[in-house]
Amino acid sequence: AARRLERLEELTGELGDRVVPIRFDATVDADRIALVEATLARFGRVDILVNNAGVSRPVPAEDEDIDDFRHTLELNLVGPFHLAQLAGRAMLRQGSGAIVNVASMLGLVASAPIKEASYCASKGGLVNLTRELAAQWAGRGVRVNALAPGWFESEMTESMWSDERSLNHVRRNTPAGRHGRAEELDGALLLLAGPAGSFIHGQTIVVDGGWTAR
């Protein structure tokens, strides 16, 4: 599920008809409802939800437009809550399910000198929302946890990797001396989503090369 259907259709071509591509905007209530309804109509149940949509707009806090701040919270926090609520209802009915919220290490520590007040606020909120949902639903068979990546290459961070000062900042402040590779998130995600993590509730697994350990 994503906004760019053509990208999803490419992926479907690679993975086959077990994939159902759905155009979806995580900031739109009706799209969130339609996504869960389409999943239930096709499969009859929801076993795993991964909330991984997000946005970041680096700007000094004193200059950040209040509507931009609201939009960041809508996408990074309100959207994940609504999807967790919608999918969670189905999971609670069936007595099982796993929700993984993709937060960020910047939900645990400040980002400055990179200035991202709305992003840090939204991801910090997502970390504690994860705890609360887990506490409410653990006894009813639904696990809720969070994955908190450090610096990884993505479309959102693309401009960083062509800027030598940004690269040096990441290398200098990450004990591992580099940013992460996408596949280095796989193990933690599979742990939280799969049966190996059956007794993990309300936790945030940080995959950051040691950034937050400093």
VEXFIKE-225053 format. One record per residue: residue in one letter; residue number from 1; x, y, z of N, C-alpha, C, O in turn. Coordinates in steps of 0.02 Angstrom, whole numbers, plus 50000, padded with zeros to 5 digits. Example, Ala and Ser with C-alpha at 12.3 -4.5 7.8 and 13.67 -1.06 7.14 Angstrom:
("A"; 1; (50660; 49716; 50390); (50615; 49775; 50390); (50660; 49835; 50390); (50712; 49834; 50423));
("S"; 2; (50642; 49888; 50354); (50684; 49947; 50357); (50645; 50002; 50394); (50670; 50057; 50402));
This chain:
("A"; 1; (50042; 49941; 50000); (50000; 50000; 50000); (50044; 50062; 50000); (50088; 50070; 50043));
("A"; 2; (50033; 50105; 49952); (50072; 50167; 49946); (50037; 50214; 49898); (49989; 50195; 49864));
("R"; 3; (50061; 50275; 49895); (50029; 50325; 49851); (50042; 50312; 49777); (50001; 50327; 49735));
("R"; 4; (50101; 50283; 49761); (50120; 50274; 49690); (50104; 50203; 49668); (50143; 50157; 49678));
("L"; 5; (50046; 50196; 49637); (50022; 50130; 49617); (50069; 50096; 49568); (50077; 50035; 49569));
("E"; 6; (50100; 50136; 49524); (50144; 50105; 49473); (50203; 50069; 49506); (50226; 50018; 49480));
("R"; 7; (50228; 50096; 49561); (50283; 50064; 49597); (50259; 49998; 49628); (50295; 49948; 49629));
("L"; 8; (50198; 49999; 49654); (50170; 49938; 49684); (50159; 49884; 49631); (50171; 49825; 49643));
("E"; 9; (50137; 49905; 49573); (50124; 49857; 49519); (50189; 49825; 49495); (50190; 49766; 49477));
("E"; 10; (50243; 49864; 49495); (50309; 49835; 49479); (50327; 49781; 49530); (50351; 49727; 49511));
("L"; 11; (50316; 49795; 49593); (50331; 49747; 49646); (50287; 49684; 49638); (50310; 49628; 49648));
("T"; 12; (50224; 49695; 49621); (50179; 49638; 49610); (50205; 49594; 49554); (50200; 49533; 49558));
("G"; 13; (50233; 49625; 49502); (50261; 49587; 49447); (50319; 49543; 49470); (50329; 49489; 49442));
("E"; 14; (50356; 49566; 49520); (50413; 49526; 49546); (50390; 49471; 49593); (50418; 49416; 49592));
("L"; 15; (50339; 49485; 49633); (50320; 49439; 49687); (50260; 49396; 49672); (50247; 49347; 49707));
("G"; 16; (50222; 49413; 49620); (50166; 49371; 49601); (50100; 49391; 49633); (50095; 49442; 49667));
("D"; 17; (50048; 49350; 49621); (49981; 49369; 49640); (49966; 49362; 49714); (49910; 49376; 49736));
("R"; 18; (50015; 49342; 49754); (50005; 49344; 49827); (50008; 49416; 49853); (49990; 49429; 49911));
("V"; 19; (50030; 49462; 49811); (50033; 49533; 49829); (49973; 49569; 49799); (49957; 49560; 49740));
("V"; 20; (49939; 49609; 49839); (49882; 49648; 49816); (49902; 49722; 49819); (49907; 49749; 49874));
("P"; 21; (49913; 49755; 49762); (49932; 49826; 49763); (49872; 49871; 49775); (49821; 49865; 49740));
("I"; 22; (49877; 49916; 49824); (49822; 49962; 49839); (49850; 50032; 49845); (49895; 50046; 49884));
("R"; 23; (49823; 50078; 49804); (49842; 50148; 49810); (49814; 50175; 49875); (49755; 50165; 49891));
("F"; 24; (49857; 50211; 49913); (49839; 50226; 49982); (49877; 50287; 50005); (49938; 50291; 49997));
("D"; 25; (49842; 50335; 50035); (49873; 50394; 50064); (49862; 50389; 50140); (49805; 50391; 50163));
("A"; 26; (49916; 50383; 50177); (49912; 50371; 50249); (49883; 50430; 50288); (49868; 50423; 50347));
("T"; 27; (49875; 50488; 50256); (49846; 50546; 50290); (49770; 50550; 50281); (49738; 50594; 50310));
("V"; 28; (49741; 50505; 50241); (49670; 50509; 50225); (49632; 50455; 50263); (49646; 50395; 50255));
("D"; 29; (49584; 50475; 50304); (49546; 50427; 50345); (49515; 50373; 50301); (49520; 50314; 50317));
("A"; 30; (49482; 50394; 50247); (49446; 50346; 50204); (49493; 50295; 50173); (49474; 50237; 50165));
("D"; 31; (49554; 50316; 50157); (49603; 50269; 50128); (49625; 50218; 50180); (49635; 50159; 50163));
("R"; 32; (49632; 50239; 50242); (49652; 50192; 50295); (49597; 50140; 50306); (49611; 50081; 50313));
("I"; 33; (49535; 50163; 50306); (49478; 50117; 50315); (49475; 50069; 50256); (49466; 50009; 50266));
("A"; 34; (49482; 50095; 50196); (49477; 50054; 50135); (49532; 50001; 50133); (49521; 49946; 50109));
("L"; 35; (49591; 50019; 50156); (49647; 49972; 50155); (49633; 49911; 50198); (49642; 49854; 50176));
("V"; 36; (49609; 49922; 50259); (49595; 49866; 50303); (49535; 49827; 50277); (49535; 49765; 50280));
("E"; 37; (49484; 49861; 50252); (49426; 49826; 50225); (49445; 49782; 50165); (49421; 49726; 50158));
("A"; 38; (49489; 49808; 50122); (49510; 49769; 50063); (49550; 49708; 50084); (49543; 49655; 50054));
("T"; 39; (49591; 49715; 50136); (49629; 49658; 50161); (49584; 49604; 50189); (49593; 49545; 50175));
("L"; 40; (49534; 49625; 50228); (49487; 49577; 50256); (49445; 49544; 50202); (49430; 49484; 50206));
("A"; 41; (49426; 49583; 50151); (49387; 49554; 50097); (49426; 49502; 50058); (49398; 49451; 50037));
("R"; 42; (49492; 49514; 50049); (49533; 49467; 50011); (49554; 49406; 50052); (49552; 49350; 50027));
("F"; 43; (49575; 49417; 50114); (49605; 49364; 50154); (49563; 49340; 50213); (49576; 49286; 50240));
("G"; 44; (49514; 49380; 50233); (49471; 49360; 50288); (49499; 49374; 50357); (49466; 49362; 50407));
("R"; 45; (49561; 49399; 50360); (49593; 49413; 50424); (49652; 49460; 50413); (49675; 49470; 50357));
("V"; 46; (49677; 49488; 50467); (49738; 49529; 50466); (49785; 49500; 50519); (49768; 49498; 50578));
("D"; 47; (49843; 49478; 50498); (49891; 49448; 50545); (49946; 49497; 50566); (49968; 49496; 50624));
("I"; 48; (49968; 49539; 50520); (50024; 49584; 50534); (50009; 49652; 50503); (49987; 49657; 50446));
("L"; 49; (50020; 49704; 50541); (50019; 49773; 50515); (50087; 49804; 50528); (50112; 49803; 50584));
("V"; 50; (50118; 49830; 50475); (50180; 49868; 50482); (50165; 49941; 50464); (50150; 49956; 50406));
("N"; 51; (50168; 49985; 50512); (50156; 50056; 50501); (50222; 50090; 50483); (50261; 50108; 50527));
("N"; 52; (50235; 50099; 50418); (50300; 50125; 50399); (50299; 50190; 50359); (50351; 50212; 50335));
("A"; 53; (50240; 50220; 50350); (50238; 50285; 50316); (50266; 50339; 50361); (50258; 50336; 50422));
("G"; 54; (50300; 50388; 50332); (50327; 50441; 50373); (50352; 50499; 50332); (50364; 50492; 50272));
("V"; 55; (50359; 50557; 50364); (50384; 50616; 50330); (50428; 50655; 50378); (50418; 50653; 50439));
("S"; 56; (50476; 50691; 50350); (50521; 50732; 50389); (50534; 50797; 50351); (50546; 50796; 50291));
("R"; 57; (50531; 50853; 50387); (50545; 50918; 50356); (50593; 50957; 50401); (50570; 50995; 50444));
("P"; 58; (50658; 50949; 50393); (50705; 50985; 50437); (50698; 51060; 50429); (50704; 51088; 50374));
("V"; 59; (50686; 51094; 50485); (50679; 51167; 50487); (50687; 51189; 50560); (50665; 51153; 50604));
("P"; 60; (50717; 51246; 50573); (50722; 51269; 50642); (50652; 51274; 50674); (50605; 51295; 50641));
("A"; 61; (50647; 51256; 50737); (50581; 51254; 50770); (50547; 51322; 50768); (50486; 51327; 50760));
("E"; 62; (50587; 51376; 50775); (50556; 51442; 50776); (50527; 51462; 50708); (50488; 51509; 50704));
("D"; 63; (50547; 51427; 50655); (50524; 51444; 50588); (50474; 51394; 50561); (50447; 51404; 50506));
("E"; 64; (50461; 51340; 50597); (50418; 51288; 50569); (50345; 51311; 50565); (50317; 51335; 50615));
("D"; 65; (50316; 51304; 50507); (50246; 51322; 50497); (50202; 51274; 50537); (50212; 51214; 50536));
("I"; 66; (50152; 51301; 50571); (50111; 51260; 50615); (50071; 51208; 50575); (50057; 51154; 50600));
("D"; 67; (50052; 51225; 50514); (50016; 51176; 50473); (50062; 51119; 50451); (50040; 51062; 50446));
("D"; 68; (50126; 51134; 50440); (50174; 51081; 50424); (50184; 51035; 50485); (50190; 50975; 50478));
("F"; 69; (50186; 51066; 50544); (50192; 51027; 50606); (50133; 50979; 50612); (50142; 50920; 50627));
("R"; 70; (50072; 51006; 50601); (50012; 50964; 50605); (50014; 50907; 50553); (49995; 50851; 50568));
("H"; 71; (50037; 50922; 50492); (50038; 50871; 50440); (50087; 50815; 50459); (50072; 50756; 50447));
("T"; 72; (50144; 50833; 50488); (50191; 50782; 50509); (50160; 50737; 50562); (50168; 50676; 50558));
("L"; 73; (50126; 50765; 50611); (50093; 50724; 50662); (50037; 50682; 50632); (50026; 50626; 50653));
("E"; 74; (50001; 50709; 50583); (49947; 50672; 50551); (49974; 50609; 50517); (49945; 50555; 50524));
("L"; 75; (50029; 50616; 50481); (50057; 50559; 50445); (50095; 50512; 50491); (50088; 50451; 50486));
("N"; 76; (50135; 50539; 50536); (50181; 50498; 50576); (50151; 50470; 50640); (50177; 50422; 50669));
("L"; 77; (50094; 50499; 50663); (50066; 50478; 50727); (49992; 50462; 50723); (49971; 50408; 50744));
("V"; 78; (49952; 50508; 50695); (49880; 50496; 50691); (49865; 50438; 50644); (49825; 50394; 50661));
("G"; 79; (49898; 50437; 50585); (49887; 50383; 50538); (49904; 50314; 50567); (49863; 50269; 50561));
("P"; 80; (49963; 50306; 50597); (49978; 50241; 50628); (49928; 50221; 50682); (49912; 50162; 50689));
("F"; 81; (49905; 50270; 50722); (49855; 50252; 50773); (49791; 50226; 50740); (49764; 50175; 50760));
("H"; 82; (49767; 50263; 50689); (49705; 50243; 50657); (49710; 50174; 50625); (49665; 50133; 50631));
("L"; 83; (49766; 50162; 50590); (49776; 50096; 50560); (49782; 50041; 50612); (49754; 49987; 50604));
("A"; 84; (49817; 50056; 50667); (49822; 50007; 50721); (49754; 49993; 50751); (49738; 49936; 50768));
("Q"; 85; (49714; 50044; 50758); (49646; 50036; 50784); (49603; 49993; 50738); (49570; 49947; 50760));
("L"; 86; (49606; 50008; 50673); (49565; 49971; 50624); (49588; 49898; 50618); (49546; 49852; 50621));
("A"; 87; (49652; 49888; 50610); (49678; 49819; 50605); (49672; 49784; 50673); (49659; 49725; 50676));
("G"; 88; (49683; 49822; 50726); (49679; 49794; 50793); (49611; 49765; 50809); (49606; 49714; 50843));
("R"; 89; (49558; 49797; 50785); (49491; 49770; 50797); (49484; 49700; 50767); (49457; 49655; 50798));
("A"; 90; (49509; 49692; 50705); (49507; 49626; 50673); (49550; 49576; 50711); (49530; 49519; 50720));
("M"; 91; (49610; 49598; 50732); (49654; 49553; 50768); (49624; 49532; 50835); (49630; 49474; 50855));
("L"; 92; (49592; 49579; 50869); (49561; 49563; 50934); (49505; 49513; 50925); (49495; 49469; 50967));
("R"; 93; (49467; 49519; 50871); (49414; 49471; 50858); (49441; 49401; 50846); (49412; 49352; 50868));
("Q"; 94; (49497; 49397; 50811); (49526; 49331; 50797); (49572; 49306; 50852); (49592; 49248; 50852));
("G"; 95; (49589; 49350; 50899); (49629; 49330; 50956); (49704; 49326; 50944); (49740; 49296; 50983));
("S"; 96; (49727; 49356; 50888); (49799; 49355; 50873); (49816; 49409; 50823); (49773; 49433; 50786));
("G"; 97; (49879; 49428; 50823); (49903; 49478; 50775); (49964; 49514; 50802); (49979; 49513; 50862));
("A"; 98; (50001; 49545; 50756); (50061; 49583; 50774); (50061; 49649; 50738); (50050; 49652; 50677));
("I"; 99; (50074; 49702; 50774); (50079; 49769; 50745); (50150; 49793; 50758); (50175; 49791; 50815));
("V"; 100; (50183; 49817; 50706); (50250; 49846; 50711); (50247; 49918; 50687); (50234; 49931; 50628));
("N"; 101; (50258; 49964; 50732); (50261; 50035; 50715); (50333; 50054; 50700); (50377; 50044; 50742));
("V"; 102; (50345; 50081; 50641); (50413; 50103; 50624); (50421; 50173; 50652); (50397; 50222; 50622));
("A"; 103; (50456; 50178; 50708); (50469; 50242; 50740); (50537; 50267; 50715); (50548; 50269; 50654));
("S"; 104; (50580; 50287; 50759); (50646; 50312; 50740); (50687; 50319; 50804); (50659; 50328; 50859));
("M"; 105; (50752; 50315; 50798); (50794; 50331; 50856); (50782; 50403; 50879); (50795; 50420; 50936));
("L"; 106; (50756; 50446; 50832); (50742; 50515; 50850); (50677; 50522; 50887); (50656; 50578; 50903));
("G"; 107; (50644; 50467; 50901); (50590; 50467; 50950); (50615; 50455; 51020); (50576; 50458; 51068));
("L"; 108; (50680; 50443; 51026); (50711; 50429; 51091); (50762; 50482; 51111); (50774; 50493; 51171));
("V"; 109; (50792; 50515; 51062); (50842; 50566; 51075); (50828; 50626; 51029); (50791; 50619; 50980));
("A"; 110; (50857; 50683; 51045); (50849; 50742; 51002); (50888; 50733; 50937); (50936; 50695; 50934));
("S"; 111; (50867; 50768; 50886); (50901; 50764; 50821); (50951; 50820; 50810); (50996; 50813; 50769));
("A"; 112; (50945; 50876; 50848); (50990; 50933; 50838); (51063; 50909; 50840); (51081; 50867; 50881));
("P"; 113; (51106; 50936; 50795); (51098; 50997; 50756); (51053; 50993; 50695); (51038; 51044; 50665));
("I"; 114; (51031; 50933; 50675); (50980; 50929; 50623); (50914; 50946; 50657); (50895; 50913; 50706));
("K"; 115; (50879; 50996; 50632); (50823; 51026; 50668); (50757; 50996; 50644); (50734; 51011; 50589));
("E"; 116; (50727; 50952; 50686); (50667; 50916; 50665); (50618; 50909; 50723); (50605; 50854; 50747));
("A"; 117; (50591; 50965; 50746); (50547; 50963; 50805); (50485; 50921; 50793); (50468; 50880; 50835));
("S"; 118; (50452; 50930; 50737); (50390; 50893; 50725); (50404; 50819; 50716); (50365; 50777; 50739));
("Y"; 119; (50459; 50802; 50682); (50476; 50731; 50672); (50491; 50698; 50739); (50465; 50644; 50754));
("C"; 120; (50532; 50730; 50780); (50549; 50701; 50846); (50487; 50694; 50889); (50478; 50644; 50923));
("A"; 121; (50443; 50745; 50887); (50381; 50742; 50927); (50337; 50684; 50905); (50310; 50647; 50946));
("S"; 122; (50330; 50676; 50839); (50286; 50624; 50813); (50314; 50554; 50827); (50276; 50509; 50845));
("K"; 123; (50379; 50546; 50820); (50408; 50479; 50831); (50412; 50463; 50906); (50405; 50405; 50926));
("G"; 124; (50423; 50514; 50947); (50420; 50503; 51020); (50349; 50482; 51040); (50340; 50438; 51082));
("G"; 125; (50299; 50515; 51011); (50230; 50496; 51024); (50216; 50425; 51002); (50179; 50389; 51036));
("L"; 126; (50244; 50405; 50945); (50232; 50338; 50920); (50263; 50285; 50966); (50234; 50231; 50975));
("V"; 127; (50321; 50300; 50994); (50353; 50254; 51041); (50308; 50242; 51102); (50299; 50185; 51123));
("N"; 128; (50280; 50296; 51129); (50239; 50286; 51189); (50169; 50260; 51172); (50139; 50225; 51212));
("L"; 129; (50143; 50277; 51113); (50081; 50247; 51090); (50089; 50171; 51085); (50044; 50133; 51102));
("T"; 130; (50147; 50149; 51061); (50162; 50078; 51056); (50156; 50045; 51125); (50127; 49991; 51131));
("R"; 131; (50184; 50076; 51176); (50180; 50048; 51244); (50107; 50043; 51267); (50087; 49992; 51295));
("E"; 132; (50069; 50095; 51254); (50000; 50096; 51279); (49957; 50044; 51244); (49918; 50009; 51276));
("L"; 133; (49963; 50040; 51177); (49924; 49990; 51141); (49943; 49919; 51163); (49900; 49876; 51171));
("A"; 134; (50008; 49909; 51174); (50031; 49843; 51197); (50001; 49826; 51265); (49979; 49770; 51276));
("A"; 135; (50001; 49874; 51309); (49974; 49862; 51376); (49899; 49847; 51374); (49875; 49807; 51413));
("Q"; 136; (49863; 49879; 51328); (49791; 49867; 51323); (49775; 49800; 51290); (49726; 49768; 51309));
("W"; 137; (49816; 49779; 51242); (49796; 49722; 51200); (49835; 49658; 51211); (49816; 49606; 51184));
("A"; 138; (49889; 49660; 51250); (49932; 49601; 51258); (49893; 49541; 51284); (49903; 49485; 51261));
("G"; 139; (49849; 49552; 51331); (49811; 49497; 51361); (49757; 49469; 51315); (49725; 49419; 51331));
("R"; 140; (49748; 49501; 51257); (49696; 49478; 51210); (49728; 49452; 51145); (49694; 49445; 51094));
("G"; 141; (49793; 49437; 51149); (49825; 49403; 51093); (49858; 49447; 51041); (49883; 49421; 50991));
("V"; 142; (49857; 49513; 51051); (49885; 49558; 51000); (49949; 49590; 51027); (49949; 49620; 51081));
("R"; 143; (50003; 49582; 50990); (50068; 49612; 51009); (50078; 49677; 50972); (50066; 49681; 50911));
("V"; 144; (50102; 49727; 51007); (50118; 49792; 50976); (50188; 49811; 50998); (50202; 49816; 51057));
("N"; 145; (50232; 49821; 50949); (50301; 49841; 50962); (50323; 49893; 50911); (50286; 49908; 50864));
("A"; 146; (50381; 49920; 50921); (50407; 49971; 50875); (50478; 49954; 50853); (50517; 49924; 50891));
("L"; 147; (50494; 49975; 50794); (50561; 49970; 50765); (50586; 50041; 50757); (50552; 50083; 50728));
("A"; 148; (50645; 50055; 50783); (50672; 50123; 50782); (50738; 50124; 50743); (50791; 50113; 50772));
("P"; 149; (50735; 50137; 50678); (50797; 50140; 50639); (50838; 50203; 50655); (50811; 50254; 50676));
("G"; 150; (50903; 50196; 50645); (50947; 50254; 50645); (50950; 50284; 50575); (50899; 50290; 50541));
("W"; 151; (51011; 50302; 50554); (51018; 50331; 50487); (51024; 50276; 50435); (51071; 50237; 50434));
("F"; 152; (50975; 50274; 50392); (50973; 50227; 50336); (50960; 50265; 50272); (50928; 50318; 50272));
("E"; 153; (50984; 50238; 50217); (50968; 50268; 50152); (50895; 50255; 50136); (50871; 50198; 50140));
("S"; 154; (50860; 50308; 50117); (50790; 50303; 50096); (50775; 50364; 50054); (50817; 50410; 50048));
("E"; 155; (50716; 50365; 50024); (50698; 50425; 49985); (50696; 50486; 50030); (50714; 50541; 50009));
("M"; 156; (50674; 50478; 50093); (50667; 50534; 50138); (50735; 50564; 50157); (50740; 50625; 50168));
("T"; 157; (50787; 50522; 50160); (50853; 50546; 50180); (50902; 50552; 50122); (50962; 50561; 50132));
("E"; 158; (50876; 50547; 50061); (50918; 50544; 50001); (50968; 50601; 49996); (51025; 50591; 49977));
("S"; 159; (50946; 50661; 50014); (50990; 50720; 50006); (51051; 50716; 50052); (51103; 50747; 50038));
("M"; 160; (51046; 50679; 50108); (51102; 50674; 50155); (51162; 50639; 50125); (51219; 50658; 50139));
("W"; 161; (51150; 50589; 50083); (51204; 50545; 50061); (51244; 50575; 50004); (51295; 50547; 49984));
("S"; 162; (51222; 50630; 49976); (51261; 50665; 49926); (51296; 50726; 49955); (51328; 50765; 49919));
("D"; 163; (51290; 50735; 50021); (51320; 50792; 50055); (51375; 50767; 50102); (51361; 50730; 50149));
("E"; 164; (51436; 50787; 50089); (51493; 50762; 50127); (51489; 50780; 50201); (51509; 50741; 50243));
("R"; 165; (51464; 50840; 50217); (51458; 50860; 50287); (51409; 50815; 50324); (51421; 50797; 50382));
("S"; 166; (51353; 50798; 50291); (51304; 50754; 50322); (51333; 50684; 50332); (51323; 50654; 50385));
("L"; 167; (51367; 50660; 50282); (51398; 50594; 50288); (51448; 50592; 50345); (51449; 50544; 50384));
("N"; 168; (51489; 50643; 50351); (51538; 50646; 50404); (51505; 50650; 50473); (51529; 50621; 50522));
("H"; 169; (51449; 50687; 50476); (51412; 50692; 50539); (51388; 50623; 50562); (51394; 50605; 50620));
("V"; 170; (51361; 50584; 50515); (51336; 50518; 50532); (51394; 50472; 50550); (51390; 50436; 50600));
("R"; 171; (51447; 50472; 50511); (51505; 50429; 50526); (51536; 50445; 50593); (51555; 50401; 50631));
("R"; 172; (51541; 50510; 50607); (51575; 50532; 50668); (51535; 50514; 50731); (51564; 50500; 50783));
("N"; 173; (51469; 50516; 50726); (51427; 50507; 50785); (51396; 50438; 50791); (51361; 50424; 50840));
("T"; 174; (51407; 50395; 50743); (51383; 50326; 50747); (51441; 50281; 50766); (51489; 50277; 50727));
("P"; 175; (51439; 50248; 50823); (51495; 50205; 50843); (51515; 50155; 50789); (51574; 50137; 50784));
("A"; 176; (51467; 50130; 50750); (51484; 50083; 50696); (51519; 50117; 50638); (51546; 50084; 50594));
("G"; 177; (51520; 50184; 50637); (51558; 50221; 50588); (51526; 50226; 50519); (51560; 50244; 50471));
("R"; 178; (51462; 50212; 50514); (51428; 50215; 50449); (51353; 50217; 50459); (51328; 50207; 50515));
("H"; 179; (51316; 50229; 50405); (51243; 50223; 50408); (51223; 50151; 50393); (51264; 50110; 50371));
("G"; 180; (51160; 50135; 50405); (51137; 50067; 50398); (51119; 50048; 50327); (51106; 50090; 50284));
("R"; 181; (51119; 49983; 50315); (51095; 49955; 50251); (51025; 49928; 50261); (51009; 49901; 50314));
("A"; 182; (50982; 49935; 50211); (50911; 49919; 50218); (50900; 49849; 50246); (50856; 49838; 50288));
("E"; 183; (50940; 49801; 50223); (50930; 49732; 50245); (50947; 49722; 50319); (50929; 49671; 50348));
("E"; 184; (50980; 49771; 50350); (50997; 49765; 50421); (50937; 49779; 50466); (50943; 49773; 50527));
("L"; 185; (50881; 49799; 50437); (50819; 49806; 50475); (50778; 49741; 50474); (50733; 49733; 50515));
("D"; 186; (50795; 49696; 50428); (50752; 49637; 50417); (50745; 49594; 50480); (50690; 49574; 50498));
("G"; 187; (50801; 49579; 50512); (50799; 49533; 50569); (50756; 49558; 50625); (50715; 49521; 50653));
("A"; 188; (50763; 49622; 50643); (50723; 49650; 50697); (50649; 49652; 50678); (50606; 49638; 50719));
("L"; 189; (50635; 49669; 50615); (50565; 49672; 50593); (50533; 49602; 50596); (50477; 49595; 50620));
("L"; 190; (50569; 49552; 50572); (50542; 49484; 50572); (50533; 49458; 50643); (50486; 49421; 50657));
("L"; 191; (50578; 49477; 50688); (50571; 49458; 50758); (50506; 49485; 50787); (50468; 49449; 50819));
("L"; 192; (50494; 49550; 50775); (50434; 49582; 50804); (50370; 49559; 50771); (50317; 49557; 50803));
("A"; 193; (50373; 49541; 50707); (50312; 49522; 50670); (50297; 49448; 50677); (50239; 49428; 50669));
("G"; 194; (50347; 49407; 50690); (50339; 49335; 50687); (50335; 49300; 50754); (50338; 49332; 50806));
("P"; 195; (50328; 49234; 50753); (50318; 49195; 50814); (50378; 49195; 50861); (50369; 49181; 50921));
("A"; 196; (50438; 49209; 50836); (50496; 49210; 50881); (50490; 49266; 50933); (50522; 49263; 50985));
("G"; 197; (50449; 49316; 50918); (50440; 49372; 50965); (50375; 49367; 51004); (50348; 49418; 51024));
("S"; 198; (50351; 49307; 51015); (50284; 49297; 51044); (50276; 49326; 51114); (50219; 49338; 51136));
("F"; 199; (50331; 49337; 51151); (50325; 49364; 51219); (50355; 49434; 51223); (50370; 49458; 51278));
("I"; 200; (50362; 49467; 51166); (50386; 49536; 51165); (50327; 49582; 51155); (50292; 49579; 51104));
("H"; 201; (50315; 49625; 51204); (50258; 49671; 51202); (50281; 49741; 51222); (50315; 49750; 51272));
("G"; 202; (50262; 49791; 51183); (50273; 49861; 51201); (50345; 49884; 51198); (50362; 49935; 51228));
("Q"; 203; (50387; 49848; 51162); (50457; 49865; 51159); (50475; 49904; 51095); (50441; 49898; 51044));
("T"; 204; (50528; 49942; 51100); (50556; 49977; 51042); (50626; 49951; 51031); (50671; 49961; 51072));
("I"; 205; (50636; 49917; 50975); (50702; 49891; 50957); (50737; 49943; 50914); (50713; 49961; 50861));
("V"; 206; (50794; 49966; 50939); (50832; 50019; 50905); (50886; 49987; 50863); (50927; 49948; 50887));
("V"; 207; (50887; 50004; 50798); (50937; 49977; 50751); (50973; 50038; 50723); (50954; 50065; 50672));
("D"; 208; (51026; 50058; 50758); (51055; 50124; 50743); (51131; 50126; 50743); (51161; 50180; 50744));
("G"; 209; (51164; 50067; 50740); (51237; 50066; 50740); (51268; 50094; 50803); (51327; 50110; 50804));
("G"; 210; (51228; 50099; 50856); (51254; 50123; 50920); (51244; 50197; 50934); (51267; 50222; 50985));
("W"; 211; (51208; 50232; 50889); (51198; 50305; 50897); (51172; 50323; 50966); (51199; 50367; 50999));
("T"; 212; (51119; 50289; 50988); (51088; 50307; 51052); (51123; 50277; 51113); (51104; 50290; 51170));
("A"; 213; (51176; 50237; 51100); (51214; 50209; 51156); (51268; 50256; 51181); (51299; 50244; 51233));
("R"; 214; (51279; 50311; 51144); (51334; 50356; 51163); (51320; 50391; 51229); (51360; 50431; 51253));
